[in-house]
Amino acid sequence: MRCRSHLPGLLSVVLFATGAVASESPLPAGRDFGAGLTLSNTTPLGEIVAEPEEHAGKPVLVNGRLTDLCVKKGCWTVLADGDALVRVTFQDYGFFLPPEALGRRALVEGVAEVKTLSEREARHYASESRGGDPDSIDGPQREVGFVASGVRLLAAASPSPYSEGPASRDGTGRFYMGREISHVMGHQGAVWLERPSREEEERTDLLLESLPLEPSHVVVDLGAGTGYFSLPIARKLTKGRVLAVDVQPEMLGLIRRVAELEGLSNVEPVLATAQDPRIPADSADLVLLVDAYHEFSHPREVMQGVVKGLRPGGRVVLVEYRAEDPTVPIKPLHKMSEQQAIRELEAVGLRWKETRGFLPRQHVLIFEKPAEG
């Protein structure tokens, strides 16, 4: 008899997948079962459960965690995402999932369909479920089904990339890839950012001239502060725009007021969070970070947002005070070495292109988002 299960009181998703792949323990991340995946955009599981008819007959890719697995052969599993629960089975029972798959996140691709199980079929599903109750089944059970082509087991949740330790004088006691994260300079430091000597000390004019800008570019000034760079860049972008991104609304207020006074309509202040720069996906040609990255409390998550927001081939220009140079008159935690910067940004998928040393106190590191394909 075919091995089946039942999800009482909920619509279930049945996924039929072709092919067979031998299993091993432990399962490697990204292991494909069946014919593999062809879709790249996922459909929320909750949408399918809420409006199954809208998805019937349409190929979909869903993402969730495997919370139940057939106790006999692994010939069906339950995929959960929040409150949405769906059942996955495999076409012609051509392959099964091993017990080690339980608890893992997975992607499942298939074509949705709406069907009705007989009471006998639904009871049999329940009998093979972990904690299932066949006696709770009363009458036929309506369910949503998929004819699926593949299942991919995703990597297990990784430990936090951050650690805690004793804080140094200017540090937070939070460490990332061996580097202590510094305290943030608040909006009270706006006067220092706008000091008259800054251009001469840091040659910010040379930095602006070096940026590879096109008139139609979308440029993100991440950690924009007072808009010291956002505003002159906006003047160069006759057909483009600048997203001035900062976590401090006071800083964005300063930028907004100056932009209005100058009649710059292509400056868009964006209030970010500590973990999300809020850059629209695939929108930016260039992301500029000047003396800001070392203060991010969640650099991994922020830079993942940067990668998502960049167009393929888009550039990141990272400017930080040189930690290798003891003569640079800046607190140690507000400097970064070239090696550390490359290590951290390549960890999120950016590709280091070059480091330029034309500024008196800072390095200028150029990274690129790899082009698709």
C-alpha angles and dihedrals in degrees: 000000000000114000112241142163142201135221106207116228095358137094110250131208119224115199120193113198131184132223134036130254122185114238131223135183127275096029115230118235116265095022112167124216121191123003096334132245127298102171122081104189120071127218115219111253090225092060092055093048092046097046109019095161090060090060100038112125093008125114111245139176116213132189128206148118123282103239100166135027133188107269093215109048109345089250093143136025139185120241118203133190113173108309094342116100125185134175123232125201130166130245113259087349087272093159139007135211116244121236090256089070091071111109094017125120115245144184117222125190124198151119116273124233135169118231143158125237120212116239089253092053093046092049090052091053089052092049091059095045125101101253094357120155114211091186090065091066114100117176132329118338124220115219143169115240137193129204095217133199102192151003126207122195110215129213119283115256109282123226119260113284088220133079134189128230144144110317121236121222095277097022138097098222088242116121132200122187090339096312124112111229114234129228116269120254103234129219087271085078093062091107091058091051090053096042113143092234095057097091092052095042096047102019091230087171090066091048092053092048091051097056112109096233129168120195092246098045125127106223126190118207099198112199088016096176110178093354093259089152101019095066100048090044090053090055089058095049101078092169100019137064143228125231104208102202124191139145093224115081090199090063092048089051090058091050093048093051095049092045090052092048091052094043093241105158095172097071113097116188111214122195106216130191127231089263105030127051089193096225112160112249117270092356109113129081095187136015117199122198116181118184091327111093095075089062097054110118090203105031094161094056095040093051092046085057089050092053090050091049096049122090114238105279091021119143136234116206109198117190118188135157111263112259089191091066114073091189093067102104097224130111111267096244090054091061130074132199120232091240094052093047093051091047094052099044095044087054089071095048103269118135119226112230106174146328117231123203105192096116121085097231110012139057120228110216119192120206131177135207105233114248115251116263 
